[in-house]
Amino acid sequence: MPRVWKFGDSVNTDDILPGKFAPFMAGEDVFQTFAFHYIRPEFAAAVRPGDVLVGGRNWGLGSSREYAPQALKKLRVGGIIAPSFARIHYRNLLNLGIPAFEADLTKVLQDGDEVSLDVETGVLTRGVDTFQLPPPPDFLREALREGSILAFFKKYGRFPGEQPGEQSAQGDP
């Protein structure tokens, strides 16, 4: 069963994946093994597919390094819950298909709690406790079913929420 990994406020992209372990430095095949290297050194070896990260305010601040969420994707993190996200990092998470929910559960969830997360409905369950997170909007659920916004675009040649043949705001097909 997936577990909770709890973090504090202002976890930045260098905390998630320090720059010296970027894919072009450490290698495309191993960079994810350095996720949270300095603040949770046990994380990469112990995280299990579907585990949920619970953070404090301003998750993902700092640079717009896409390899930080790529490391989490390669480790198959099931989702991230935080009261607020840095804007570019939030978009990178969604582009890669990592569900991100804006909610503050830092006072009710603990490190190691066993949970289940229904991404479609936004329901997180811990034992008999149920927490309703803001469910993803329709366009995002559509993309997550394909794995990510990028995977959706590659498959359909359009962004989620657009109708076939509809032009995006930038004029892209």
C-alpha positions as a printed NumPy array, in Angstrom:
array([[  0.   ,   0.   ,   0.   ],
       [  1.323,   3.499,  -0.803],
       [  2.793,   5.536,   2.027],
       [  3.106,   9.191,   2.904],
       [  6.435,  10.995,   2.712],
       [  6.083,  14.225,   4.67 ],
       [  8.096,  17.364,   3.982],
       [  8.022,  20.931,   5.296],
       [  7.512,  24.336,   3.723],
       [  9.468,  25.681,   0.766],
       [ 10.874,  22.445,  -0.628],
       [ 12.742,  23.701,  -3.678],
       [ 13.783,  21.993,  -6.883],
       [ 17.356,  21.677,  -5.594],
       [ 15.976,  19.812,  -2.563],
       [ 14.034,  17.507,  -4.873],
       [ 17.013,  16.853,  -7.141],
       [ 20.259,  18.702,  -6.457],
       [ 21.771,  20.241,  -9.59 ],
       [ 24.973,  18.245,  -9.335],
       [ 22.885,  15.093,  -9.944],
       [ 21.098,  16.402, -13.049],
       [ 20.648,  13.793, -15.793],
       [ 23.491,  15.246, -17.852],
       [ 25.801,  15.058, -14.803],
       [ 24.83 ,  11.775, -13.104],
       [ 23.396,   9.99 , -16.141],
       [ 19.916,   9.556, -17.601],
       [ 19.659,   6.072, -16.137],
       [ 20.475,   6.941, -12.512],
       [ 19.676,  10.607, -11.781],
       [ 16.418,   9.698, -10.019],
       [ 18.387,   7.758,  -7.386],
       [ 19.512,  11.113,  -5.989],
       [ 16.009,  12.496,  -5.311],
       [ 15.964,  14.349,  -1.977],
       [ 19.613,  13.332,  -1.567],
       [ 20.413,  15.921,   1.093],
       [ 17.111,  16.275,   2.972],
       [ 15.817,  12.655,   2.859],
       [ 18.783,  10.499,   1.783],
       [ 16.769,   7.287,   2.245],
       [ 13.991,   8.43 ,  -0.103],
       [ 15.089,   7.172,  -3.53 ],
       [ 15.951,   3.694,  -2.287],
       [ 12.826,   3.316,  -0.14 ],
       [ 10.049,   5.058,  -2.126],
       [  7.486,   2.709,  -3.635],
       [  5.308,   3.22 ,  -6.699],
       [  2.215,   5.207,  -5.758],
       [  3.693,   6.766,  -2.615],
       [  2.322,  10.239,  -1.894],
       [  4.41 ,  13.273,  -0.996],
       [  2.843,  15.711,   1.471],
       [  4.505,  19.072,   1.658],
       [  4.045,  22.48 ,   3.136],
       [  3.597,  25.825,   1.462],
       [  5.364,  26.792,  -1.756],
       [  6.341,  23.296,  -2.911],
       [  8.808,  23.343,  -5.821],
       [ 10.08 ,  26.9  ,  -5.577],
       [ 13.353,  27.839,  -7.168],
       [ 14.386,  27.087, -10.679],
       [ 12.178,  25.64 , -13.373],
       [ 14.356,  22.549, -13.688],
       [ 12.155,  19.905, -15.234],
       [ 14.471,  17.119, -14.161],
       [ 13.321,  17.49 , -10.525],
       [  9.79 ,  16.273, -11.307],
       [ 11.242,  13.874, -13.913],
       [ 13.096,  12.138, -11.088],
       [  9.813,  11.789,  -9.174],
       [  8.116,  10.449, -12.3  ],
       [ 10.85 ,   7.845, -12.801],
       [ 10.39 ,   6.808,  -9.162],
       [  6.632,   6.513,  -9.86 ],
       [  5.454,   8.885,  -7.128],
       [  1.647,   8.709,  -7.032],
       [  0.98 ,  12.36 ,  -6.277],
       [  1.939,  15.428,  -4.305],
       [ -0.285,  17.284,  -1.852],
       [  0.69 ,  20.753,  -0.646],
       [ -1.147,  23.955,   0.294],
       [  0.584,  25.814,  -2.541],
       [  2.985,  25.123,  -5.406],
       [  5.483,  27.242,  -7.282],
       [  3.773,  27.944, -10.592],
       [  6.354,  26.583, -13.06 ],
       [  7.014,  23.488, -10.973],
       [  3.272,  22.811, -10.723],
       [  2.997,  22.973, -14.501],
       [  6.014,  20.67 , -14.901],
       [  4.374,  18.132, -12.57 ],
       [  1.165,  18.185, -14.597],
       [  3.018,  18.068, -17.927],
       [  4.713,  14.878, -16.746],
       [  1.55 ,  13.342, -15.304],
       [  2.274,  13.679, -11.603],
       [ -0.992,  14.619,  -9.884],
       [ -0.623,  17.699,  -7.695],
       [ -3.355,  18.64 ,  -5.225],
       [ -3.572,  21.956,  -3.413],
       [ -4.587,  21.106,   0.139],
       [ -2.992,  21.323,   3.568],
       [ -2.819,  17.894,   5.175],
       [  0.431,  18.519,   7.048],
       [ -1.306,  18.479,  10.427],
       [ -3.302,  15.277,   9.83 ],
       [ -0.947,  12.986,   7.888],
       [  2.291,  11.581,   9.215],
       [  5.382,  10.136,   7.602],
       [  4.765,   6.492,   6.776],
       [  0.947,   6.603,   6.964],
       [ -0.515,   4.059,   4.559],
       [ -2.909,   5.745,   2.159],
       [ -4.728,   5.298,  -1.098],
       [ -5.262,   8.152,  -3.531],
       [ -8.005,   8.163,  -6.134],
       [ -6.704,  10.709,  -8.619],
       [ -9.979,  10.852, -10.56 ],
       [-12.059,  11.917,  -7.559],
       [ -9.389,  13.509,  -5.39 ],
       [-10.167,  11.2  ,  -2.463],
       [ -7.302,  10.254,  -0.164],
       [ -7.997,   7.477,   2.329],
       [ -6.005,   6.536,   5.418],
       [ -7.629,   3.66 ,   7.27 ],
       [-11.14 ,   4.846,   8.119],
       [-10.275,   8.513,   7.484],
       [-11.218,  10.044,   4.148],
       [ -9.943,  13.388,   2.892],
       [-11.572,  15.11 ,  -0.077],
       [ -8.963,  16.955,  -2.097],
       [ -9.932,  19.325,  -4.894],
       [-10.454,  16.869,  -7.774],
       [ -8.522,  17.565, -10.947],
       [-10.48 ,  19.428, -13.618],
       [-11.86 ,  17.385, -16.521],
       [ -9.072,  18.331, -18.941],
       [ -6.425,  17.161, -16.478],
       [ -8.166,  13.869, -15.71 ],
       [ -8.324,  13.326, -19.477],
       [ -4.557,  13.88 , -19.733],
       [ -3.697,  11.767, -16.688],
       [ -5.573,   8.811, -18.191],
       [ -2.982,   8.92 , -20.998],
       [ -0.108,   9.331, -18.533],
       [  0.576,  13.065, -18.885],
       [ -0.307,  16.186, -20.838],
       [  2.664,  15.479, -23.1  ],
       [  1.57 ,  11.889, -23.761],
       [ -1.954,  13.109, -24.498],
       [ -0.678,  15.659, -27.007],
       [  1.558,  13.114, -28.722],
       [ -1.337,  10.664, -29.05 ],
       [ -4.097,  13.074, -30.134],
       [ -2.218,  16.057, -31.615],
       [ -4.17 ,  18.439, -29.394],
       [ -4.28 ,  19.481, -25.781],
       [ -6.752,  17.956, -23.341],
       [ -9.997,  19.871, -23.245],
       [ -9.729,  20.927, -26.9  ],
       [-12.037,  19.353, -29.402],
       [-10.514,  17.492, -32.356],
       [ -9.621,  20.028, -35.029],
       [ -9.856,  22.95 , -32.598],
       [ -6.899,  25.37 , -32.65 ],
       [ -5.206,  26.23 , -29.355],
       [ -4.881,  29.864, -28.298],
       [ -1.371,  29.971, -29.774],
       [ -2.581,  28.697, -33.137],
       [ -0.964,  25.289, -32.676],
       [ -2.849,  22.25 , -33.999]])
